[in-house]
Amino acid sequence: MLAPAHWRNLFPGSGTIHFAGKIGWPKSSGTITFSNGAIVLGKSCNLCTGFCTKLSIDVNKKILTASDTHAVLYYGTLSCPEAQFNFDNQWQLIYAHIPILIKNCLINWNRNITLGSGLCVCTYTPNSSNIDARLTLEKTHLASTIVAQVQQPQTLAHLWTQLPFNINLRVETKKPLRIHIPGLKTKAHAILYIQGPLSQPDGTGVITLHGGTMMLSSHPFTIINGTIHINLQRIEQSLVELIAQTTIQQHNVTLHVLGTLKNPIIKLTSSPILTEQQIMALLVAGSPETSLNTALPALITQTLTQLFSANHVATKANRIKFVPHLTDPTGTTGIAGAIEIDFSDRFKAKVEKNLDLKENLAVEVDYALSDELDLKAFKDNKGQIGGHAQIKFKW
């Protein structure tokens, strides 16, 4: 009940707090211990099961000292050799210095797990409050995208905005962190520098991929090298470089990615030499001799046949939507209509017709063959038929 409500909500728990000491003038001292319980440390899936510190206060000098502080966690320990707090004549805090040693502490967020060690020093004055920290991630396993982890953790965001501190943080992985997410299995070394206000920090860093595989249209590509240069404030502008290779039908295919996370430039090459269209046909249809204009409609027709089987027609009917619109804002040239059909999260179709013309029928079909490869086939209102494929990545 001594802590503010938002702290109690973030760190719930119960236990026994015991104080033993000597009260005198002008100095007093004692020991505070926490036992017979546990305190949940936010959403980190770690618990504080024990706590002990020695306190001394000098009323004349208005100095409070906490020494030999140890916190025992379910996994890991926190310790502080000596923390000092200075007060003015009205007992308002004017200075604080708190060094914290972190050893093998478990942190879990959104199914991502890390064990970290390092040193964190917190200092406070009325004009400046700072946190300087150096952390080493000894073991890390990521279950979601790489870039999502270097953005501000949402589990503590509402608390951080209430702490008026500036941060100077260096984080580095001691052992390559394991990344197992859909379409990507690899190991990576990361080093991040984060600075600025704790509520909205800025930062840079480098993530280097070491081997592993990434899936593209059900084909495993071996990662030769990969680097992401992180820009924390504008994460979509972070630079990425990647080279990956695979072998399909005696063709060695190389994937080159260069650019920003938002707009990467993707290039496919092969040996023996093929055009990019032939390589895409090789990825999609298994043969460089197949035209995408032929392969994509064939794949989509096969999917349509499956979707319109007796077991699917009734369940898909509620995903059909008719969208009328004027072909000209003045309404003088007629009315057109479009039928949009969402067969599934991966398969969508759109048929558009100008109701004043006998021809002018346009058909567009989108099919997500996998999480990394989107296929599109179309027939425009001039009768031209075509298709193309789009590669996308999740970092």
FIKOLVEX-469582 format. One line per 4 residues: number of its first residue (from 1); for each residue x, y, z of N, C-alpha, C. Coordinates in pm, whole numbers. Each point is the difference from the previous one (the first is absolute). Layout:
NUM) X:Y:Z:X:Y:Z:X:Y:Z ~ ...
//
This chain:
1) 82:-121:0:-82:121:0:87:127:0 ~ 132:-13:22:87:116:5:34:50:-139 ~ -8:-86:-103:38:37:-136:-119:61:-74 ~ 29:86:-102:-109:56:-81:-77:-112:-70
5) -124:31:-38:-87:-102:-57:57:-59:-127 ~ 57:84:-90:50:-53:-126:119:-92:21 ~ 80:24:107:109:-91:32:-54:-133:52 ~ -105:7:84:-58:-124:53:-62:-83:-111
9) -59:66:-100:-58:-74:-112:107:-64:-87 ~ 114:68:-17:107:-53:-83:81:-107:72 ~ 16:15:132:79:-95:78:-86:-60:113 ~ -98:-82:-35:-85:-59:104:75:-107:78
13) -45:-24:122:61:-105:81:-34:19:146 ~ 55:-90:79:-22:7:145:117:-68:69 ~ 16:29:129:108:-59:77:14:71:133 ~ 107:-30:69:25:55:133:120:94:-5
17) -20:123:48:108:98:10:37:14:148 ~ 130:-15:29:46:3:139:108:108:14 ~ -11:80:106:100:102:28:57:-23:139 ~ 131:4:8:69:-11:129:114:100:1
21) 14:79:108:108:97:2:2:82:127 ~ 75:109:-7:19:87:115:-31:143:-40 ~ -89:64:74:-38:138:-27:68:89:102 ~ 78:97:-47:71:90:89:4:140:-57
25) 81:83:59:17:139:-47:147:36:2 ~ 53:49:-110:-67:37:-126:0:-115:-102 ~ 52:-117:38:9:-110:-97:-88:-117:42 ~ -59:-63:-102:-78:-123:21:39:-100:-107
29) -19:-127:31:36:-104:-96:-89:-121:23 ~ -6:-86:-104:-81:-119:12:7:-83:-127 ~ -71:-111:3:-3:-93:-113:-145:-28:-37 ~ -28:7:-130:-133:-33:-51:10:-126:-85
33) -86:-95:25:-2:-125:-77:-142:-27:-50 ~ -6:-65:-115:-127:-45:-57:10:-151:-19 ~ -100:-74:49:5:-146:-9:-142:-56:3 ~ -8:-132:-11:-128:-73:8:-103:49:-103
37) 47:30:-119:-92:45:-104:72:21:-130 ~ -64:71:-89:58:29:-131:-66:123:-59 ~ 78:74:-78:-49:117:-72:24:-23:-148 ~ -105:14:-80:12:-19:-144:62:124:-62
41) 107:-18:-77:70:112:-60:-62:32:-136 ~ -107:76:2:-68:36:-123:-48:-122:-75 ~ 21:1:-133:-37:-112:-84:123:-78:-45 ~ 107:7:81:125:-65:-38:1:-150:30
45) -104:-51:67:-6:-140:42:112:-33:98 ~ 48:99:74:99:-23:104:-58:49:133 ~ 47:-57:110:-53:31:133:113:40:93 ~ -28:96:86:90:32:110:-47:-79:122
49) 83:-94:44:-38:-88:111:67:38:131 ~ 96:90:-4:68:39:123:72:132:-18 ~ 11:77:109:61:132:-9:59:36:136 ~ 118:65:-5:64:40:125:86:123:-25
53) -6:99:91:85:118:-11:27:58:139 ~ 115:63:14:37:67:124:-15:151:-19 ~ -78:62:88:-27:143:-10:68:75:114 ~ 49:119:-32:51:90:104:-35:142:-39
57) -34:82:98:-39:137:-28:69:92:100 ~ 54:110:-54:62:104:82:-90:123:-12 ~ -70:33:111:-97:109:-4:69:134:-17 ~ 118:17:60:71:127:-12:46:25:-143
61) 59:-102:-61:49:13:-137:-109:-23:-104 ~ -112:-51:49:-114:-30:-89:41:-92:-115 ~ 61:-110:38:46:-100:-97:-56:-136:40 ~ -62:-67:-97:-50:-137:19:85:-93:-86
65) 48:-108:61:85:-95:-72:-62:-139:8 ~ -5:-68:-116:-44:-140:-6:118:-82:-52 ~ 49:-91:81:119:-77:-36:-28:-149:5 ~ 85:-75:-69:-10:-147:-5:-142:-44:-36
69) -55:62:-103:-135:-34:-43:4:-119:-96 ~ -83:-99:28:-7:-119:-86:-146:-36:-23 ~ -33:-25:-124:-133:-48:-36:16:-133:-71 ~ -65:-102:56:8:-135:-58:-123:-19:-88
73) 24:-31:-127:-108:-21:-94:-19:-149:-25 ~ -114:-34:-57:-23:-139:-37:110:-47:-95 ~ 43:92:-89:112:-32:-89:87:125:-7 ~ 111:0:76:94:110:-1:4:76:131
77) 90:96:9:15:81:120:26:146:-39 ~ -42:91:91:31:142:-10:70:40:130 ~ 103:83:-12:69:43:121:47:145:-16 ~ 14:65:114:47:139:3:97:14:118
81) 128:23:-25:95:10:111:-30:117:93 ~ -37:116:-58:-38:114:84:-73:104:-83 ~ -115:40:48:-77:108:-63:-10:115:99 ~ 9:123:-53:-1:117:88:-107:98:-45
85) -71:57:101:-106:97:-25:25:122:88 ~ 10:119:-61:23:125:73:-126:85:-4 ~ -29:69:113:-122:82:12:38:142:41 ~ -91:95:-33:22:138:46:-64:18:137
89) -6:123:49:-53:26:135:-149:-32:12 ~ -71:-2:-113:-141:-37:2:-20:-148:-31 ~ 108:-75:-1:0:-143:-29:-55:-31:-140 ~ 33:91:-93:-27:-27:-141:126:-62:-62
93) -19:-102:-77:114:-70:-60:73:92:-97 ~ 131:15:20:80:85:-88:109:-79:-73 ~ 25:-123:43:102:-81:-68:-21:-147:35 ~ 19:-85:-103:-6:-144:23:98:-69:-94
97) 63:-103:52:95:-80:-80:-25:-147:34 ~ -45:-77:-103:-40:-139:24:65:-90:-105 ~ 108:-68:33:59:-98:-92:-64:-138:21 ~ -36:-65:-108:-67:-131:8:76:-100:-86
101) 40:-111:63:65:-109:-72:-106:-104:-37 ~ -5:-38:-126:-99:-95:-52:73:-128:-41 ~ -49:-113:49:66:-127:-31:-103:-105:-40 ~ 11:-46:-124:-82:-111:-52:-150:19:26
105) -50:120:-26:-141:26:23:-84:-43:-120 ~ -109:-69:27:-91:-46:-104:-100:110:-33 ~ -15:27:-130:-102:94:-48:-76:-70:-111 ~ -132:1:12:-86:-61:-102:-103:103:-43
109) -10:23:-132:-103:91:-51:-51:-54:-132 ~ -132:-19:-8:-65:-49:-122:67:-127:-52 ~ 26:-94:90:60:-130:-34:145:10:-42 ~ 63:116:17:143:15:-25:72:-6:134
113) 110:-74:5:67:-28:127:146:43:-11 ~ 51:65:106:141:35:5:52:-11:143 ~ 128:-31:14:71:4:127:104:110:-11 ~ -7:99:90:88:115:-12:80:27:125
117) 120:55:-20:87:42:110:60:135:-36 ~ 38:76:105:64:129:-27:-4:93:118 ~ 20:128:-30:5:103:104:-90:115:-41 ~ -78:48:97:-89:114:-22:23:102:111
121) 26:124:-37:23:106:99:-105:108:-19 ~ -79:25:104:-103:104:-3:47:118:85 ~ -5:119:-57:36:121:75:-113:101:-14 ~ -19:78:107:-107:99:1:48:130:63
125) -32:111:-67:7:134:57:-125:73:-46 ~ -34:111:62:-120:73:-46:7:42:-146 ~ 120:13:-55:15:46:-138:30:-113:-98 ~ 33:-116:51:39:-108:-92:-23:-135:67
129) -63:-89:-77:-20:-137:47:45:-95:-111 ~ 90:-89:31:60:-83:-105:8:-146:40 ~ -10:-85:-101:23:-144:17:107:-39:-101 ~ 115:-43:51:108:-51:-85:10:-150:23
133) -11:-75:-108:-3:-146:15:79:-67:-112 ~ 63:-110:35:68:-88:-95:-50:-141:26 ~ -71:-55:-97:-60:-131:17:54:-98:-103 ~ 24:-121:44:41:-108:-89:-107:-107:4
137) -56:-32:-116:-101:-106:-10:72:-131:-25 ~ -1:-85:103:80:-122:-7:-68:-109:-83 ~ -132:-12:15:-76:-95:-80:-131:68:-39 ~ -33:-6:-128:-122:66:-46:-69:-86:-105
141) -132:-12:12:-81:-70:-101:-115:90:-38 ~ -10:33:-130:-107:86:-50:-105:-85:-70 ~ -126:23:36:-111:-72:-63:-83:90:-90 ~ 41:128:-15:-69:92:-90:105:77:-79
145) -43:94:-84:90:64:-94:114:72:71 ~ 114:11:-72:119:60:59:-23:146:36 ~ -51:77:-95:-14:144:18:-94:33:114 ~ -103:-83:22:-96:27:107:66:3:136
149) 114:-68:16:63:-9:130:82:123:37 ~ 40:78:-101:82:116:31:-85:125:17 ~ -129:-12:-18:-90:112:27:-38:-2:148 ~ -57:108:49:-32:13:141:-96:-109:45
153) 36:-81:100:-89:-106:47:-131:57:53 ~ -111:-50:-49:-130:51:41:-34:-38:144 ~ 65:-104:53:-33:-44:135:36:104:104 ~ 97:89:-30:41:101:97:-24:142:-50
157) -58:14:-120:-12:132:-61:-79:95:89 ~ -109:-46:61:-83:88:81:70:43:127 ~ 98:-80:46:76:38:118:114:95:-36 ~ 68:-25:-109:115:80:-40:-37:146:-18
161) -119:28:-52:-38:139:-25:-11:80:129 ~ -4:-67:115:-12:69:128:135:15:69 ~ 108:-49:-61:132:9:59:83:102:-78 ~ 32:115:60:70:108:-73:150:-22:-6
165) 43:-113:-56:141:-32:-9:48:6:-144 ~ 128:32:-17:69:-19:-126:77:-130:7 ~ 7:-71:-112:63:-130:0:119:-2:-94 ~ 104:-70:42:117:-26:-83:30:-149:14
169) -47:-78:-97:-1:-146:13:76:-64:-116 ~ 84:-96:34:68:-82:-99:-37:-146:25 ~ -54:-65:-103:-42:-139:11:72:-81:-107 ~ 57:-112:41:70:-86:-96:-25:-146:35
173) -12:-83:-101:-18:-143:23:137:-66:18 ~ 12:-80:105:125:-72:25:9:-121:-90 ~ -108:-76:-8:-10:-112:-92:-104:35:-106 ~ 16:-53:-121:-100:29:-104:-141:-34:47
177) -92:94:-18:-138:-24:41:-70:-86:-105 ~ -86:-89:46:-73:-89:-89:-130:65:-43 ~ -26:-3:-129:-122:58:-56:-76:-109:-74 ~ -116:-36:53:-87:-100:-63:-137:64:-18
181) -24:54:-118:-129:59:-34:-44:-58:-133 ~ -129:9:-33:-46:-56:-128:80:56:-117 ~ 61:-90:-77:76:40:-118:145:33:24 ~ 44:-1:127:139:37:29:50:-75:122
185) 112:-70:-18:71:-65:110:147:34:-14 ~ 54:71:98:138:44:-9:54:33:138 ~ 127:35:6:62:54:120:56:137:-34 ~ 6:87:100:42:137:-28:76:59:117
189) 92:89:-33:69:80:101:-53:142:-10 ~ -33:58:115:-59:134:0:74:90:97 ~ 16:125:-40:53:103:89:-83:125:-21 ~ -56:54:109:-91:115:-7:48:109:95
193) -14:125:-46:28:117:83:-129:82:9 ~ -50:20:122:-126:71:20:25:119:91 ~ -43:119:-45:25:122:75:-123:90:-8 ~ -7:91:98:-107:99:-2:-98:-18:113
197) -112:73:-4:-103:-12:105:-53:-143:6 ~ -22:-49:120:-44:-137:18:-137:-25:-64 ~ -84:104:-6:-132:-16:-58:4:-8:-152 ~ 104:55:-63:10:-2:-145:147:1:-41
201) 68:-112:19:144:-3:-28:30:-8:-149 ~ 122:37:-35:51:-15:-135:112:-103:6 ~ 30:-61:-113:103:-101:5:42:-50:-136 ~ 116:-61:-2:53:-63:-120:56:-136:39
205) 28:-80:-99:57:-131:28:20:-81:-126 ~ 61:-115:18:27:-90:-112:-38:-141:42 ~ -79:-67:-84:-34:-141:19:62:-77:-115 ~ 85:-97:31:69:-79:-102:-50:-143:5
209) -49:-50:-112:-51:-137:-8:114:-97:-29 ~ -4:-115:67:102:-103:-19:-67:-129:-45 ~ 1:-24:-131:-52:-126:-53:-150:-13:19 ~ -48:-123:-11:-142:-26:14:-70:-2:-135
213) -132:-8:3:-78:-9:-123:-119:96:6 ~ -46:41:-118:-123:76:-14:-80:-64:-113 ~ -133:-3:17:-86:-66:-96:-52:101:-101 ~ 1:-39:-126:-57:81:-107:-69:-94:-97
217) -133:9:-3:-81:-87:-86:32:-146:24 ~ 6:-37:129:24:-139:44:140:-49:-32 ~ 89:89:-42:139:-37:-27:88:57:111 ~ 80:-83:66:90:51:103:124:65:-61
221) 23:126:33:119:72:-43:99:4:116 ~ 123:-38:-24:105:6:101:55:142:7 ~ 2:58:119:48:137:18:153:1:-3 ~ 57:70:-97:145:13:-11:49:109:93
225) -60:116:-8:26:107:97:-118:96:1 ~ -18:65:111:-110:95:13:28:99:112 ~ -33:125:-24:23:106:98:-116:97:-1 ~ -46:41:119:-102:103:14:58:113:84
229) 4:121:-57:48:118:71:-123:72:56 ~ -17:-8:131:-122:44:66:-2:152:19 ~ -113:61:-32:-30:139:33:-126:-3:86 ~ 14:18:131:-110:-22:93:-114:99:-19
233) 32:127:-29:-105:100:-16:-80:-22:-128 ~ 66:-42:-107:-67:-27:-127:34:-142:-42 ~ -67:-94:67:37:-141:-16:-18:-46:-143 ~ -98:58:-72:-23:-42:-139:112:47:-92
237) 83:96:46:112:48:-80:130:-72:33 ~ -5:-100:85:119:-79:29:48:-69:-127 ~ 132:-7:-17:59:-57:-120:20:-150:15 ~ -25:-73:-107:15:-145:2:84:-45:-119
241) 89:-96:25:79:-64:-104:-10:-151:22 ~ -30:-73:-105:-20:-145:15:37:-71:-129 ~ 70:-113:15:27:-90:-112:-35:-141:47 ~ -84:-69:-78:-41:-137:32:-3:-82:-129
245) 22:-130:12:10:-86:-118:-79:-128:19 ~ -44:-57:-113:-64:-131:0:26:-66:-135 ~ -35:-127:-10:15:-74:-126:-136:-60:-37 ~ -45:31:-123:-128:-50:-51:22:-53:-141
249) -30:-125:-22:11:-58:-133:136:28:-64 ~ 107:-27:76:138:18:-45:35:146:-31 ~ -79:93:50:31:142:-12:34:55:138 ~ 115:64:11:39:66:124:-57:142:-1
253) -98:24:85:-70:129:4:50:82:119 ~ 35:125:-26:48:91:104:-97:116:17 ~ -36:26:124:-89:111:34:83:113:60 ~ -10:120:-59:68:118:50:-105:99:49
257) 14:48:124:-90:101:55:83:117:49 ~ -33:120:-46:73:120:39:-98:117:4 ~ 7:79:106:-89:115:12:-51:16:142 ~ -113:67:15:-59:20:132:-101:-110:28
261) -39:-13:127:-100:-100:36:-133:28:-68 ~ -31:128:-22:-126:36:-63:4:-22:-151 ~ 114:33:-63:11:-10:-145:128:-74:-39 ~ 6:-130:25:120:-75:-40:2:-23:-151
265) 121:0:-56:18:-34:-141:41:-146:-7 ~ -80:-80:-69:21:-145:-5:44:-40:-141 ~ 108:-77:-9:50:-45:-129:28:-150:7 ~ -41:-71:-103:22:-144:-10:96:-28:-116
269) 103:-80:26:92:-44:-104:14:-152:8 ~ 52:-60:-105:14:-146:0:119:-43:-84 ~ 43:-120:25:102:-65:-81:-43:-144:-24 ~ -19:-41:-128:13:76:-125:-91:123:-2
273) 36:97:-84:-66:129:-2:-144:-12:-49 ~ -92:60:78:-141:11:-37:-43:145:19 ~ -106:39:-71:-59:131:26:-75:-4:132 ~ -30:117:59:-74:2:126:-138:-61:-17
277) -62:18:-118:-131:-60:-24:10:-152:-3 ~ 108:-51:-58:20:-145:-2:28:-53:141 ~ 72:78:80:28:-43:138:-130:-3:81 ~ -86:102:-18:-127:-1:70:-86:-118:-43
281) 3:-33:-130:-73:-118:-47:57:-126:63 ~ 132:-3:17:65:-115:65:-46:-13:144 ~ -11:114:71:-45:-3:139:-146:-40:12 ~ -82:52:-90:-144:-21:10:-43:-134:-57
285) 49:-29:-123:-48:-119:-72:100:-113:-5 ~ 124:25:41:101:-106:0:72:-16:-131 ~ -24:89:-98:65:-10:-130:20:139:-57 ~ 124:32:-48:23:132:-59:-67:17:-135
289) -45:-111:-61:-62:6:-131:-146:42:7 ~ -58:-2:120:-141:35:16:-16:151:9 ~ -93:53:-78:-28:143:6:-85:32:121 ~ 31:113:66:-83:42:113:-143:25:-43
293) -18:49:-122:-135:24:-50:-81:-129:-8 ~ 71:-113:-12:-67:-129:-3:-6:-63:138 ~ 112:11:75:10:-67:129:-95:59:104 ~ -8:135:5:-83:62:104:-148:-29:-18
297) -58:19:-121:-141:-37:-15:-27:-147:29 ~ 95:-88:-33:-20:-142:27:-5:-28:150 ~ 92:63:75:0:-18:146:-129:54:60 ~ -43:116:-46:-120:61:56:-124:-79:-38
301) -5:-52:-122:-114:-83:-41:-12:-123:87 ~ 115:-60:32:0:-117:87:-55:36:138 ~ 41:115:52:-50:44:131:-149:30:-5 ~ -45:64:-109:-142:28:-14:-82:-128:1
305) 50:-102:-68:-72:-128:-4:-16:-57:140 ~ 105:11:79:-7:-51:138:-97:84:84 ~ 6:132:-19:-83:87:82:-148:-12:-33 ~ -31:-30:-126:-139:-10:-40:-54:-142:5
309) 71:-88:71:-53:-134:20:-123:8:88 ~ -76:-106:6:-128:1:72:16:38:146 ~ 115:-32:57:19:25:142:32:147:30 ~ 31:79:-106:45:134:25:-96:108:-47
313) -89:-31:-95:-82:104:-60:-84:74:103 ~ -66:-73:88:-89:62:98:76:88:98 ~ 118:-47:42:75:74:101:65:124:-58 ~ 19:8:-132:67:115:-60:-98:107:-47
317) -132:-32:-3:-97:93:-57:-4:132:74 ~ 23:0:131:-9:125:76:122:89:-20 ~ 97:-43:-79:117:83:-29:-10:68:-135 ~ -116:-4:-63:-20:61:-131:-63:138:19
321) 59:102:-64:-47:137:17:-11:68:-136 ~ -113:66:-23:-20:75:-124:24:149:26 ~ 85:62:-83:36:140:19:-32:78:-128 ~ -112:74:-6:-29:82:-118:73:133:7
325) 33:58:-115:59:133:-1:-17:60:-139 ~ 3:133:-6:-10:73:-126:132:-7:-74 ~ -6:-22:-132:123:0:-79:52:140:-23 ~ -84:102:25:40:139:-12:-70:78:112
329) 72:89:70:-62:71:113:-128:75:-36 ~ -14:42:-128:-120:74:-39:-118:-91:-21 ~ 25:-132:-14:-107:-96:-22:-48:-3:-143 ~ 72:64:-94:-46:8:-138:41:-121:-83
333) 102:-73:44:50:-109:-84:-49:-136:44 ~ -74:-9:109:-55:-129:35:41:-48:137 ~ -39:-124:28:23:-61:130:79:-129:-18 ~ 91:-23:90:75:-125:0:-20:-67:134
337) 29:-127:4:-14:-75:125:113:-98:16 ~ 31:-32:125:106:-96:28:-50:-100:103 ~ 38:-124:-21:-28:-106:97:133:-39:65 ~ 9:17:131:120:-36:75:-29:-125:82
341) 87:-99:-13:-21:-128:68:125:-34:81 ~ -17:-18:131:108:-46:87:-22:-148:28 ~ 67:-85:-79:-17:-143:20:66:-46:130 ~ 112:64:33:73:-31:123:94:115:25
345) 77:-9:107:97:104:29:109:7:-106 ~ 19:-108:-74:107:-6:-99:-50:19:-144 ~ -131:-11:-21:-50:-1:-138:-115:100:-14 ~ 17:96:-93:-100:104:-22:-16:23:-150
349) -120:38:-40:-27:25:-141:-89:123:-15 ~ 13:66:-115:-82:118:-29:-37:-2:-148 ~ -130:13:-29:-50:6:-137:-69:134:-18 ~ 42:79:-101:-54:132:-22:-58:11:-141
353) -118:62:-12:-70:8:-129:-66:136:-15 ~ 20:59:-117:-74:121:-36:-136:-44:-53 ~ -107:37:69:-133:-52:-33:-55:56:-131 ~ 65:105:-55:-47:58:-126:65:-64:-122
357) 102:-85:21:72:-59:-113:-14:-151:1 ~ 6:-57:-121:-11:-145:-9:131:-66:43 ~ 111:63:-31:130:-55:40:43:68:131 ~ 127:39:5:52:77:113:-11:-75:133
361) 22:-132:-4:0:-81:122:144:-15:49 ~ 25:37:126:134:-11:58:-4:-96:118 ~ 100:-87:6:9:-99:107:137:10:63 ~ 3:0:133:128:5:72:-7:-99:116
365) 101:-86:9:3:-103:103:133:8:73 ~ -5:6:136:119:0:85:5:-129:78 ~ 116:-64:-3:17:-128:69:132:2:74 ~ -4:-8:134:121:-8:81:44:-145:6
369) 95:-34:-89:47:-138:-6:67:-41:131 ~ 67:96:63:62:-22:130:10:135:69 ~ 56:2:121:15:127:71:98:92:-69 ~ 86:-56:-86:104:78:-64:-28:32:-146
373) -97:-71:-64:-20:15:-143:-147:21:-32 ~ -31:114:-63:-136:32:-46:-5:-12:-151 ~ -107:-61:-49:-21:-15:-145:-123:79:-40 ~ 6:60:-119:-114:75:-50:-19:-32:-149
377) -122:-35:-36:-36:-20:-140:-111:97:-34 ~ -1:52:-126:-99:99:-34:-36:-7:-149 ~ -120:47:-28:-45:28:-136:-58:140:5 ~ 62:94:-75:-47:137:8:-117:24:-95
381) -53:122:2:-119:29:-80:28:8:-150 ~ 127:-15:-38:36:-6:-142:23:-143:-47 ~ -20:-95:90:14:-140:-36:140:-57:18 ~ 94:80:51:136:-49:20:8:-82:128
385) 69:-113:-10:13:-93:113:145:-3:45 ~ 21:-2:130:136:-5:52:3:-41:145 ~ 117:8:55:17:-35:142:138:41:46 ~ 15:11:130:132:27:55:6:-53:143
389) 122:-9:52:23:-50:135:70:106:81 ~ -29:4:130:62:98:89:63:-72:119 ~ 127:33:25:72:-57:114:-6:100:115 ~ -28:-50:121:0:87:117:64:-74:116
393) 52:77:94:71:-58:113:-54:56:131 ~ 13:-78:106:-29:44:136:131:-2:77 ~ 41:117:49:127:8:74:-28:9:149
//
